[in-house]
Amino acid sequence: MDFIYITDIARKFSDSPNDTIKSYLRNSQNLEYMMVEEQLHNRILLKYFY
């Protein structure tokens, strides 16, 4: 399985990657998407949160 890291994307396409990541995480739809991805692909991690 390949992984996509938002930090790598932000570093490549932005002069201020920290601000880019902050903006990305403020969007509730992005957070919902990341949660669905975790539920589908990371069962081990989720057992610690539920």
mmCIF entry with sequence, helices, sheets and N, C-alpha, C, O atoms, coordinates in Angstrom:
data_MODEL
# 
_entry.id   MODEL 
# 
_entity.id                         1 
_entity.type                       polymer 
_entity.pdbx_number_of_molecules   1 
# 
_entity_poly.entity_id                      1 
_entity_poly.type                           'polypeptide(L)' 
_entity_poly.nstd_linkage                   no 
_entity_poly.nstd_monomer                   no 
_entity_poly.pdbx_seq_one_letter_code       MDFIYITDIARKFSDSPNDTIKSYLRNSQNLEYMMVEEQLHNRILLKYFY 
_entity_poly.pdbx_seq_one_letter_code_can   MDFIYITDIARKFSDSPNDTIKSYLRNSQNLEYMMVEEQLHNRILLKYFY 
_entity_poly.pdbx_strand_id                 A 
# 
loop_
_entity_poly_seq.entity_id 
_entity_poly_seq.num 
_entity_poly_seq.mon_id 
_entity_poly_seq.hetero 
1 1  MET n 
1 2  ASP n 
1 3  PHE n 
1 4  ILE n 
1 5  TYR n 
1 6  ILE n 
1 7  THR n 
1 8  ASP n 
1 9  ILE n 
1 10 ALA n 
1 11 ARG n 
1 12 LYS n 
1 13 PHE n 
1 14 SER n 
1 15 ASP n 
1 16 SER n 
1 17 PRO n 
1 18 ASN n 
1 19 ASP n 
1 20 THR n 
1 21 ILE n 
1 22 LYS n 
1 23 SER n 
1 24 TYR n 
1 25 LEU n 
1 26 ARG n 
1 27 ASN n 
1 28 SER n 
1 29 GLN n 
1 30 ASN n 
1 31 LEU n 
1 32 GLU n 
1 33 TYR n 
1 34 MET n 
1 35 MET n 
1 36 VAL n 
1 37 GLU n 
1 38 GLU n 
1 39 GLN n 
1 40 LEU n 
1 41 HIS n 
1 42 ASN n 
1 43 ARG n 
1 44 ILE n 
1 45 LEU n 
1 46 LEU n 
1 47 LYS n 
1 48 TYR n 
1 49 PHE n 
1 50 TYR n 
# 
_struct_asym.id          A 
_struct_asym.entity_id   1 
# 
loop_
_struct_conf.conf_type_id 
_struct_conf.id 
_struct_conf.pdbx_PDB_helix_id 
_struct_conf.beg_label_comp_id 
_struct_conf.beg_label_asym_id 
_struct_conf.beg_label_seq_id 
_struct_conf.pdbx_beg_PDB_ins_code 
_struct_conf.end_label_comp_id 
_struct_conf.end_label_asym_id 
_struct_conf.end_label_seq_id 
_struct_conf.pdbx_end_PDB_ins_code 
_struct_conf.beg_auth_comp_id 
_struct_conf.beg_auth_asym_id 
_struct_conf.beg_auth_seq_id 
_struct_conf.end_auth_comp_id 
_struct_conf.end_auth_asym_id 
_struct_conf.end_auth_seq_id 
_struct_conf.pdbx_PDB_helix_class 
_struct_conf.details 
_struct_conf.pdbx_PDB_helix_length 
HELX_P HELX_P1 AA1 ILE A 6  ? PHE A 13 ? ILE A 6  PHE A 13 1 ? 8  
HELX_P HELX_P2 AA2 PRO A 17 ? ARG A 26 ? PRO A 17 ARG A 26 1 ? 10 
HELX_P HELX_P3 AA3 SER A 28 ? HIS A 41 ? SER A 28 HIS A 41 1 ? 14 
HELX_P HELX_P4 AA4 ARG A 43 ? LEU A 46 ? ARG A 43 LEU A 46 1 ? 4  
# 
_struct_conf_type.id          HELX_P 
_struct_conf_type.criteria    ? 
_struct_conf_type.reference   ? 
# 
loop_
_atom_site.group_PDB 
_atom_site.id 
_atom_site.type_symbol 
_atom_site.label_atom_id 
_atom_site.label_alt_id 
_atom_site.label_comp_id 
_atom_site.label_asym_id 
_atom_site.label_entity_id 
_atom_site.label_seq_id 
_atom_site.pdbx_PDB_ins_code 
_atom_site.Cartn_x 
_atom_site.Cartn_y 
_atom_site.Cartn_z 
_atom_site.occupancy 
_atom_site.B_iso_or_equiv 
_atom_site.pdbx_formal_charge 
_atom_site.auth_seq_id 
_atom_site.auth_comp_id 
_atom_site.auth_asym_id 
_atom_site.auth_atom_id 
_atom_site.pdbx_PDB_model_num 
ATOM 1   N N  . MET A 1 1  ? 0.843   -1.178 0.000  1.00 0.00 ? 1  MET A N  1 
ATOM 2   C CA . MET A 1 1  ? 0.000   0.000  0.000  1.00 0.00 ? 1  MET A CA 1 
ATOM 3   C C  . MET A 1 1  ? 0.892   1.245  0.000  1.00 0.00 ? 1  MET A C  1 
ATOM 4   O O  . MET A 1 1  ? 1.849   1.335  0.768  1.00 0.00 ? 1  MET A O  1 
ATOM 5   N N  . ASP A 1 2  ? 0.571   2.177  -0.851 1.00 0.00 ? 2  ASP A N  1 
ATOM 6   C CA . ASP A 1 2  ? 1.302   3.434  -0.900 1.00 0.00 ? 2  ASP A CA 1 
ATOM 7   C C  . ASP A 1 2  ? 0.605   4.459  -0.010 1.00 0.00 ? 2  ASP A C  1 
ATOM 8   O O  . ASP A 1 2  ? -0.609  4.414  0.188  1.00 0.00 ? 2  ASP A O  1 
ATOM 9   N N  . PHE A 1 3  ? 1.389   5.365  0.509  1.00 0.00 ? 3  PHE A N  1 
ATOM 10  C CA . PHE A 1 3  ? 0.852   6.404  1.369  1.00 0.00 ? 3  PHE A CA 1 
ATOM 11  C C  . PHE A 1 3  ? 1.102   7.765  0.743  1.00 0.00 ? 3  PHE A C  1 
ATOM 12  O O  . PHE A 1 3  ? 2.116   7.983  0.080  1.00 0.00 ? 3  PHE A O  1 
ATOM 13  N N  . ILE A 1 4  ? 0.175   8.666  0.959  1.00 0.00 ? 4  ILE A N  1 
ATOM 14  C CA . ILE A 1 4  ? 0.327   10.045 0.519  1.00 0.00 ? 4  ILE A CA 1 
ATOM 15  C C  . ILE A 1 4  ? 0.411   10.898 1.776  1.00 0.00 ? 4  ILE A C  1 
ATOM 16  O O  . ILE A 1 4  ? -0.481  10.855 2.623  1.00 0.00 ? 4  ILE A O  1 
ATOM 17  N N  . TYR A 1 5  ? 1.462   11.658 1.893  1.00 0.00 ? 5  TYR A N  1 
ATOM 18  C CA . TYR A 1 5  ? 1.660   12.501 3.061  1.00 0.00 ? 5  TYR A CA 1 
ATOM 19  C C  . TYR A 1 5  ? 1.368   13.947 2.699  1.00 0.00 ? 5  TYR A C  1 
ATOM 20  O O  . TYR A 1 5  ? 1.946   14.494 1.760  1.00 0.00 ? 5  TYR A O  1 
ATOM 21  N N  . ILE A 1 6  ? 0.455   14.566 3.464  1.00 0.00 ? 6  ILE A N  1 
ATOM 22  C CA . ILE A 1 6  ? 0.114   15.950 3.160  1.00 0.00 ? 6  ILE A CA 1 
ATOM 23  C C  . ILE A 1 6  ? 1.313   16.872 3.400  1.00 0.00 ? 6  ILE A C  1 
ATOM 24  O O  . ILE A 1 6  ? 1.411   17.937 2.790  1.00 0.00 ? 6  ILE A O  1 
ATOM 25  N N  . THR A 1 7  ? 2.218   16.467 4.282  1.00 0.00 ? 7  THR A N  1 
ATOM 26  C CA . THR A 1 7  ? 3.407   17.301 4.506  1.00 0.00 ? 7  THR A CA 1 
ATOM 27  C C  . THR A 1 7  ? 4.287   17.349 3.262  1.00 0.00 ? 7  THR A C  1 
ATOM 28  O O  . THR A 1 7  ? 4.827   18.404 2.928  1.00 0.00 ? 7  THR A O  1 
ATOM 29  N N  . ASP A 1 8  ? 4.435   16.232 2.582  1.00 0.00 ? 8  ASP A N  1 
ATOM 30  C CA . ASP A 1 8  ? 5.236   16.205 1.356  1.00 0.00 ? 8  ASP A CA 1 
ATOM 31  C C  . ASP A 1 8  ? 4.603   17.051 0.259  1.00 0.00 ? 8  ASP A C  1 
ATOM 32  O O  . ASP A 1 8  ? 5.297   17.771 -0.459 1.00 0.00 ? 8  ASP A O  1 
ATOM 33  N N  . ILE A 1 9  ? 3.284   16.961 0.136  1.00 0.00 ? 9  ILE A N  1 
ATOM 34  C CA . ILE A 1 9  ? 2.579   17.752 -0.870 1.00 0.00 ? 9  ILE A CA 1 
ATOM 35  C C  . ILE A 1 9  ? 2.731   19.237 -0.561 1.00 0.00 ? 9  ILE A C  1 
ATOM 36  O O  . ILE A 1 9  ? 3.013   20.037 -1.453 1.00 0.00 ? 9  ILE A O  1 
ATOM 37  N N  . ALA A 1 10 ? 2.542   19.603 0.705  1.00 0.00 ? 10 ALA A N  1 
ATOM 38  C CA . ALA A 1 10 ? 2.639   21.013 1.092  1.00 0.00 ? 10 ALA A CA 1 
ATOM 39  C C  . ALA A 1 10 ? 4.043   21.555 0.855  1.00 0.00 ? 10 ALA A C  1 
ATOM 40  O O  . ALA A 1 10 ? 4.198   22.689 0.404  1.00 0.00 ? 10 ALA A O  1 
ATOM 41  N N  . ARG A 1 11 ? 5.061   20.764 1.151  1.00 0.00 ? 11 ARG A N  1 
ATOM 42  C CA . ARG A 1 11 ? 6.445   21.216 0.927  1.00 0.00 ? 11 ARG A CA 1 
ATOM 43  C C  . ARG A 1 11 ? 6.738   21.448 -0.547 1.00 0.00 ? 11 ARG A C  1 
ATOM 44  O O  . ARG A 1 11 ? 7.467   22.371 -0.908 1.00 0.00 ? 11 ARG A O  1 
ATOM 45  N N  . LYS A 1 12 ? 6.164   20.599 -1.395 1.00 0.00 ? 12 LYS A N  1 
ATOM 46  C CA . LYS A 1 12 ? 6.448   20.707 -2.822 1.00 0.00 ? 12 LYS A CA 1 
ATOM 47  C C  . LYS A 1 12 ? 5.745   21.891 -3.478 1.00 0.00 ? 12 LYS A C  1 
ATOM 48  O O  . LYS A 1 12 ? 6.304   22.527 -4.372 1.00 0.00 ? 12 LYS A O  1 
ATOM 49  N N  . PHE A 1 13 ? 4.524   22.191 -3.038 1.00 0.00 ? 13 PHE A N  1 
ATOM 50  C CA . PHE A 1 13 ? 3.708   23.170 -3.748 1.00 0.00 ? 13 PHE A CA 1 
ATOM 51  C C  . PHE A 1 13 ? 3.492   24.484 -3.003 1.00 0.00 ? 13 PHE A C  1 
ATOM 52  O O  . PHE A 1 13 ? 2.741   25.339 -3.472 1.00 0.00 ? 13 PHE A O  1 
ATOM 53  N N  . SER A 1 14 ? 4.136   24.657 -1.851 1.00 0.00 ? 14 SER A N  1 
ATOM 54  C CA . SER A 1 14 ? 3.875   25.874 -1.089 1.00 0.00 ? 14 SER A CA 1 
ATOM 55  C C  . SER A 1 14 ? 5.172   26.443 -0.516 1.00 0.00 ? 14 SER A C  1 
ATOM 56  O O  . SER A 1 14 ? 6.089   25.705 -0.155 1.00 0.00 ? 14 SER A O  1 
ATOM 57  N N  . ASP A 1 15 ? 5.224   27.766 -0.442 1.00 0.00 ? 15 ASP A N  1 
ATOM 58  C CA . ASP A 1 15 ? 6.358   28.426 0.203  1.00 0.00 ? 15 ASP A CA 1 
ATOM 59  C C  . ASP A 1 15 ? 6.230   28.386 1.723  1.00 0.00 ? 15 ASP A C  1 
ATOM 60  O O  . ASP A 1 15 ? 7.223   28.523 2.437  1.00 0.00 ? 15 ASP A O  1 
ATOM 61  N N  . SER A 1 16 ? 5.025   28.201 2.209  1.00 0.00 ? 16 SER A N  1 
ATOM 62  C CA . SER A 1 16 ? 4.793   28.110 3.663  1.00 0.00 ? 16 SER A CA 1 
ATOM 63  C C  . SER A 1 16 ? 3.953   26.855 3.954  1.00 0.00 ? 16 SER A C  1 
ATOM 64  O O  . SER A 1 16 ? 2.740   26.945 4.148  1.00 0.00 ? 16 SER A O  1 
ATOM 65  N N  . PRO A 1 17 ? 4.607   25.690 3.982  1.00 0.00 ? 17 PRO A N  1 
ATOM 66  C CA . PRO A 1 17 ? 3.868   24.429 4.135  1.00 0.00 ? 17 PRO A CA 1 
ATOM 67  C C  . PRO A 1 17 ? 3.079   24.326 5.438  1.00 0.00 ? 17 PRO A C  1 
ATOM 68  O O  . PRO A 1 17 ? 2.027   23.687 5.468  1.00 0.00 ? 17 PRO A O  1 
ATOM 69  N N  . ASN A 1 18 ? 3.567   24.940 6.512  1.00 0.00 ? 18 ASN A N  1 
ATOM 70  C CA . ASN A 1 18 ? 2.817   24.861 7.774  1.00 0.00 ? 18 ASN A CA 1 
ATOM 71  C C  . ASN A 1 18 ? 1.451   25.517 7.646  1.00 0.00 ? 18 ASN A C  1 
ATOM 72  O O  . ASN A 1 18 ? 0.453   24.984 8.133  1.00 0.00 ? 18 ASN A O  1 
ATOM 73  N N  . ASP A 1 19 ? 1.404   26.669 6.996  1.00 0.00 ? 19 ASP A N  1 
ATOM 74  C CA . ASP A 1 19 ? 0.128   27.352 6.808  1.00 0.00 ? 19 ASP A CA 1 
ATOM 75  C C  . ASP A 1 19 ? -0.794  26.563 5.884  1.00 0.00 ? 19 ASP A C  1 
ATOM 76  O O  . ASP A 1 19 ? -2.008  26.540 6.087  1.00 0.00 ? 19 ASP A O  1 
ATOM 77  N N  . THR A 1 20 ? -0.231  25.930 4.890  1.00 0.00 ? 20 THR A N  1 
ATOM 78  C CA . THR A 1 20 ? -1.020  25.106 3.974  1.00 0.00 ? 20 THR A CA 1 
ATOM 79  C C  . THR A 1 20 ? -1.672  23.948 4.725  1.00 0.00 ? 20 THR A C  1 
ATOM 80  O O  . THR A 1 20 ? -2.850  23.656 4.518  1.00 0.00 ? 20 THR A O  1 
ATOM 81  N N  . ILE A 1 21 ? -0.920  23.297 5.585  1.00 0.00 ? 21 ILE A N  1 
ATOM 82  C CA . ILE A 1 21 ? -1.449  22.166 6.353  1.00 0.00 ? 21 ILE A CA 1 
ATOM 83  C C  . ILE A 1 21 ? -2.518  22.646 7.336  1.00 0.00 ? 21 ILE A C  1 
ATOM 84  O O  . ILE A 1 21 ? -3.548  21.990 7.495  1.00 0.00 ? 21 ILE A O  1 
ATOM 85  N N  . LYS A 1 22 ? -2.286  23.768 7.987  1.00 0.00 ? 22 LYS A N  1 
ATOM 86  C CA . LYS A 1 22 ? -3.288  24.320 8.911  1.00 0.00 ? 22 LYS A CA 1 
ATOM 87  C C  . LYS A 1 22 ? -4.604  24.587 8.185  1.00 0.00 ? 22 LYS A C  1 
ATOM 88  O O  . LYS A 1 22 ? -5.677  24.256 8.688  1.00 0.00 ? 22 LYS A O  1 
ATOM 89  N N  . SER A 1 23 ? -4.515  25.182 7.013  1.00 0.00 ? 23 SER A N  1 
ATOM 90  C CA . SER A 1 23 ? -5.717  25.468 6.232  1.00 0.00 ? 23 SER A CA 1 
ATOM 91  C C  . SER A 1 23 ? -6.424  24.178 5.831  1.00 0.00 ? 23 SER A C  1 
ATOM 92  O O  . SER A 1 23 ? -7.651  24.095 5.887  1.00 0.00 ? 23 SER A O  1 
ATOM 93  N N  . TYR A 1 24 ? -5.657  23.185 5.433  1.00 0.00 ? 24 TYR A N  1 
ATOM 94  C CA . TYR A 1 24 ? -6.225  21.897 5.025  1.00 0.00 ? 24 TYR A CA 1 
ATOM 95  C C  . TYR A 1 24 ? -6.974  21.255 6.195  1.00 0.00 ? 24 TYR A C  1 
ATOM 96  O O  . TYR A 1 24 ? -8.072  20.727 6.018  1.00 0.00 ? 24 TYR A O  1 
ATOM 97  N N  . LEU A 1 25 ? -6.387  21.300 7.371  1.00 0.00 ? 25 LEU A N  1 
ATOM 98  C CA . LEU A 1 25 ? -7.002  20.651 8.525  1.00 0.00 ? 25 LEU A CA 1 
ATOM 99  C C  . LEU A 1 25 ? -8.195  21.417 9.080  1.00 0.00 ? 25 LEU A C  1 
ATOM 100 O O  . LEU A 1 25 ? -8.996  20.844 9.819  1.00 0.00 ? 25 LEU A O  1 
ATOM 101 N N  . ARG A 1 26 ? -8.333  22.673 8.751  1.00 0.00 ? 26 ARG A N  1 
ATOM 102 C CA . ARG A 1 26 ? -9.491  23.466 9.199  1.00 0.00 ? 26 ARG A CA 1 
ATOM 103 C C  . ARG A 1 26 ? -10.758 23.099 8.437  1.00 0.00 ? 26 ARG A C  1 
ATOM 104 O O  . ARG A 1 26 ? -11.865 23.377 8.899  1.00 0.00 ? 26 ARG A O  1 
ATOM 105 N N  . ASN A 1 27 ? -10.602 22.488 7.293  1.00 0.00 ? 27 ASN A N  1 
ATOM 106 C CA . ASN A 1 27 ? -11.754 22.110 6.478  1.00 0.00 ? 27 ASN A CA 1 
ATOM 107 C C  . ASN A 1 27 ? -12.355 20.822 7.035  1.00 0.00 ? 27 ASN A C  1 
ATOM 108 O O  . ASN A 1 27 ? -11.696 19.782 7.043  1.00 0.00 ? 27 ASN A O  1 
ATOM 109 N N  . SER A 1 28 ? -13.590 20.888 7.496  1.00 0.00 ? 28 SER A N  1 
ATOM 110 C CA . SER A 1 28 ? -14.214 19.717 8.123  1.00 0.00 ? 28 SER A CA 1 
ATOM 111 C C  . SER A 1 28 ? -14.370 18.548 7.155  1.00 0.00 ? 28 SER A C  1 
ATOM 112 O O  . SER A 1 28 ? -14.328 17.391 7.574  1.00 0.00 ? 28 SER A O  1 
ATOM 113 N N  . GLN A 1 29 ? -14.549 18.832 5.880  1.00 0.00 ? 29 GLN A N  1 
ATOM 114 C CA . GLN A 1 29 ? -14.678 17.736 4.905  1.00 0.00 ? 29 GLN A CA 1 
ATOM 115 C C  . GLN A 1 29 ? -13.371 16.958 4.789  1.00 0.00 ? 29 GLN A C  1 
ATOM 116 O O  . GLN A 1 29 ? -13.392 15.740 4.614  1.00 0.00 ? 29 GLN A O  1 
ATOM 117 N N  . ASN A 1 30 ? -12.244 17.641 4.883  1.00 0.00 ? 30 ASN A N  1 
ATOM 118 C CA . ASN A 1 30 ? -10.957 16.945 4.841  1.00 0.00 ? 30 ASN A CA 1 
ATOM 119 C C  . ASN A 1 30 ? -10.788 16.053 6.059  1.00 0.00 ? 30 ASN A C  1 
ATOM 120 O O  . ASN A 1 30 ? -10.283 14.935 5.950  1.00 0.00 ? 30 ASN A O  1 
ATOM 121 N N  . LEU A 1 31 ? -11.207 16.541 7.216  1.00 0.00 ? 31 LEU A N  1 
ATOM 122 C CA . LEU A 1 31 ? -11.110 15.731 8.430  1.00 0.00 ? 31 LEU A CA 1 
ATOM 123 C C  . LEU A 1 31 ? -12.019 14.512 8.348  1.00 0.00 ? 31 LEU A C  1 
ATOM 124 O O  . LEU A 1 31 ? -11.635 13.419 8.764  1.00 0.00 ? 31 LEU A O  1 
ATOM 125 N N  . GLU A 1 32 ? -13.210 14.694 7.818  1.00 0.00 ? 32 GLU A N  1 
ATOM 126 C CA . GLU A 1 32 ? -14.120 13.561 7.653  1.00 0.00 ? 32 GLU A CA 1 
ATOM 127 C C  . GLU A 1 32 ? -13.530 12.523 6.704  1.00 0.00 ? 32 GLU A C  1 
ATOM 128 O O  . GLU A 1 32 ? -13.615 11.321 6.957  1.00 0.00 ? 32 GLU A O  1 
ATOM 129 N N  . TYR A 1 33 ? -12.940 12.989 5.623  1.00 0.00 ? 33 TYR A N  1 
ATOM 130 C CA . TYR A 1 33 ? -12.303 12.076 4.666  1.00 0.00 ? 33 TYR A CA 1 
ATOM 131 C C  . TYR A 1 33 ? -11.178 11.283 5.337  1.00 0.00 ? 33 TYR A C  1 
ATOM 132 O O  . TYR A 1 33 ? -11.077 10.069 5.160  1.00 0.00 ? 33 TYR A O  1 
ATOM 133 N N  . MET A 1 34 ? -10.341 11.969 6.103  1.00 0.00 ? 34 MET A N  1 
ATOM 134 C CA . MET A 1 34 ? -9.226  11.276 6.755  1.00 0.00 ? 34 MET A CA 1 
ATOM 135 C C  . MET A 1 34 ? -9.738  10.251 7.765  1.00 0.00 ? 34 MET A C  1 
ATOM 136 O O  . MET A 1 34 ? -9.140  9.185  7.916  1.00 0.00 ? 34 MET A O  1 
ATOM 137 N N  . MET A 1 35 ? -10.829 10.556 8.454  1.00 0.00 ? 35 MET A N  1 
ATOM 138 C CA . MET A 1 35 ? -11.391 9.608  9.412  1.00 0.00 ? 35 MET A CA 1 
ATOM 139 C C  . MET A 1 35 ? -11.935 8.368  8.710  1.00 0.00 ? 35 MET A C  1 
ATOM 140 O O  . MET A 1 35 ? -11.737 7.252  9.189  1.00 0.00 ? 35 MET A O  1 
ATOM 141 N N  . VAL A 1 36 ? -12.614 8.547  7.589  1.00 0.00 ? 36 VAL A N  1 
ATOM 142 C CA . VAL A 1 36 ? -13.119 7.398  6.827  1.00 0.00 ? 36 VAL A CA 1 
ATOM 143 C C  . VAL A 1 36 ? -11.953 6.533  6.356  1.00 0.00 ? 36 VAL A C  1 
ATOM 144 O O  . VAL A 1 36 ? -12.015 5.306  6.434  1.00 0.00 ? 36 VAL A O  1 
ATOM 145 N N  . GLU A 1 37 ? -10.904 7.166  5.872  1.00 0.00 ? 37 GLU A N  1 
ATOM 146 C CA . GLU A 1 37 ? -9.719  6.413  5.430  1.00 0.00 ? 37 GLU A CA 1 
ATOM 147 C C  . GLU A 1 37 ? -9.130  5.602  6.581  1.00 0.00 ? 37 GLU A C  1 
ATOM 148 O O  . GLU A 1 37 ? -8.748  4.446  6.397  1.00 0.00 ? 37 GLU A O  1 
ATOM 149 N N  . GLU A 1 38 ? -9.059  6.199  7.753  1.00 0.00 ? 38 GLU A N  1 
ATOM 150 C CA . GLU A 1 38 ? -8.540  5.479  8.914  1.00 0.00 ? 38 GLU A CA 1 
ATOM 151 C C  . GLU A 1 38 ? -9.439  4.307  9.278  1.00 0.00 ? 38 GLU A C  1 
ATOM 152 O O  . GLU A 1 38 ? -8.954  3.221  9.594  1.00 0.00 ? 38 GLU A O  1 
ATOM 153 N N  . GLN A 1 39 ? -10.737 4.525  9.232  1.00 0.00 ? 39 GLN A N  1 
ATOM 154 C CA . GLN A 1 39 ? -11.668 3.447  9.561  1.00 0.00 ? 39 GLN A CA 1 
ATOM 155 C C  . GLN A 1 39 ? -11.538 2.283  8.590  1.00 0.00 ? 39 GLN A C  1 
ATOM 156 O O  . GLN A 1 39 ? -11.658 1.123  8.982  1.00 0.00 ? 39 GLN A O  1 
ATOM 157 N N  . LEU A 1 40 ? -11.294 2.593  7.330  1.00 0.00 ? 40 LEU A N  1 
ATOM 158 C CA . LEU A 1 40 ? -11.192 1.544  6.320  1.00 0.00 ? 40 LEU A CA 1 
ATOM 159 C C  . LEU A 1 40 ? -9.852  0.826  6.342  1.00 0.00 ? 40 LEU A C  1 
ATOM 160 O O  . LEU A 1 40 ? -9.791  -0.380 6.101  1.00 0.00 ? 40 LEU A O  1 
ATOM 161 N N  . HIS A 1 41 ? -8.777  1.556  6.628  1.00 0.00 ? 41 HIS A N  1 
ATOM 162 C CA . HIS A 1 41 ? -7.451  1.007  6.406  1.00 0.00 ? 41 HIS A CA 1 
ATOM 163 C C  . HIS A 1 41 ? -6.568  0.879  7.641  1.00 0.00 ? 41 HIS A C  1 
ATOM 164 O O  . HIS A 1 41 ? -5.456  0.361  7.540  1.00 0.00 ? 41 HIS A O  1 
ATOM 165 N N  . ASN A 1 42 ? -7.022  1.326  8.781  1.00 0.00 ? 42 ASN A N  1 
ATOM 166 C CA . ASN A 1 42 ? -6.134  1.300  9.933  1.00 0.00 ? 42 ASN A CA 1 
ATOM 167 C C  . ASN A 1 42 ? -6.886  0.814  11.173 1.00 0.00 ? 42 ASN A C  1 
ATOM 168 O O  . ASN A 1 42 ? -7.079  1.568  12.128 1.00 0.00 ? 42 ASN A O  1 
ATOM 169 N N  . ARG A 1 43 ? -7.292  -0.403 11.149 1.00 0.00 ? 43 ARG A N  1 
ATOM 170 C CA . ARG A 1 43 ? -8.062  -0.986 12.256 1.00 0.00 ? 43 ARG A CA 1 
ATOM 171 C C  . ARG A 1 43 ? -7.253  -1.027 13.558 1.00 0.00 ? 43 ARG A C  1 
ATOM 172 O O  . ARG A 1 43 ? -7.827  -0.847 14.632 1.00 0.00 ? 43 ARG A O  1 
ATOM 173 N N  . ILE A 1 44 ? -5.965  -1.254 13.491 1.00 0.00 ? 44 ILE A N  1 
ATOM 174 C CA . ILE A 1 44 ? -5.133  -1.350 14.688 1.00 0.00 ? 44 ILE A CA 1 
ATOM 175 C C  . ILE A 1 44 ? -5.122  -0.031 15.444 1.00 0.00 ? 44 ILE A C  1 
ATOM 176 O O  . ILE A 1 44 ? -5.291  -0.017 16.663 1.00 0.00 ? 44 ILE A O  1 
ATOM 177 N N  . LEU A 1 45 ? -4.927  1.066  14.743 1.00 0.00 ? 45 LEU A N  1 
ATOM 178 C CA . LEU A 1 45 ? -4.902  2.377  15.385 1.00 0.00 ? 45 LEU A CA 1 
ATOM 179 C C  . LEU A 1 45 ? -6.250  2.715  16.014 1.00 0.00 ? 45 LEU A C  1 
ATOM 180 O O  . LEU A 1 45 ? -6.294  3.281  17.107 1.00 0.00 ? 45 LEU A O  1 
ATOM 181 N N  . LEU A 1 46 ? -7.328  2.384  15.353 1.00 0.00 ? 46 LEU A N  1 
ATOM 182 C CA . LEU A 1 46 ? -8.652  2.757  15.826 1.00 0.00 ? 46 LEU A CA 1 
ATOM 183 C C  . LEU A 1 46 ? -9.036  2.098  17.139 1.00 0.00 ? 46 LEU A C  1 
ATOM 184 O O  . LEU A 1 46 ? -9.837  2.656  17.888 1.00 0.00 ? 46 LEU A O  1 
ATOM 185 N N  . LYS A 1 47 ? -8.489  0.927  17.440 1.00 0.00 ? 47 LYS A N  1 
ATOM 186 C CA . LYS A 1 47 ? -8.884  0.271  18.694 1.00 0.00 ? 47 LYS A CA 1 
ATOM 187 C C  . LYS A 1 47 ? -8.448  1.074  19.911 1.00 0.00 ? 47 LYS A C  1 
ATOM 188 O O  . LYS A 1 47 ? -8.980  0.874  21.003 1.00 0.00 ? 47 LYS A O  1 
ATOM 189 N N  . TYR A 1 48 ? -7.484  1.982  19.741 1.00 0.00 ? 48 TYR A N  1 
ATOM 190 C CA . TYR A 1 48 ? -7.047  2.826  20.841 1.00 0.00 ? 48 TYR A CA 1 
ATOM 191 C C  . TYR A 1 48 ? -7.935  4.049  21.026 1.00 0.00 ? 48 TYR A C  1 
ATOM 192 O O  . TYR A 1 48 ? -7.882  4.689  22.075 1.00 0.00 ? 48 TYR A O  1 
ATOM 193 N N  . PHE A 1 49 ? -8.744  4.385  20.037 1.00 0.00 ? 49 PHE A N  1 
ATOM 194 C CA . PHE A 1 49 ? -9.585  5.574  20.105 1.00 0.00 ? 49 PHE A CA 1 
ATOM 195 C C  . PHE A 1 49 ? -11.040 5.264  20.416 1.00 0.00 ? 49 PHE A C  1 
ATOM 196 O O  . PHE A 1 49 ? -11.792 6.162  20.792 1.00 0.00 ? 49 PHE A O  1 
ATOM 197 N N  . TYR A 1 50 ? -11.447 4.022  20.269 1.00 0.00 ? 50 TYR A N  1 
ATOM 198 C CA . TYR A 1 50 ? -12.855 3.675  20.502 1.00 0.00 ? 50 TYR A CA 1 
ATOM 199 C C  . TYR A 1 50 ? -12.991 2.618  21.549 1.00 0.00 ? 50 TYR A C  1 
ATOM 200 O O  . TYR A 1 50 ? -14.105 2.206  21.870 1.00 0.00 ? 50 TYR A O  1 
# 
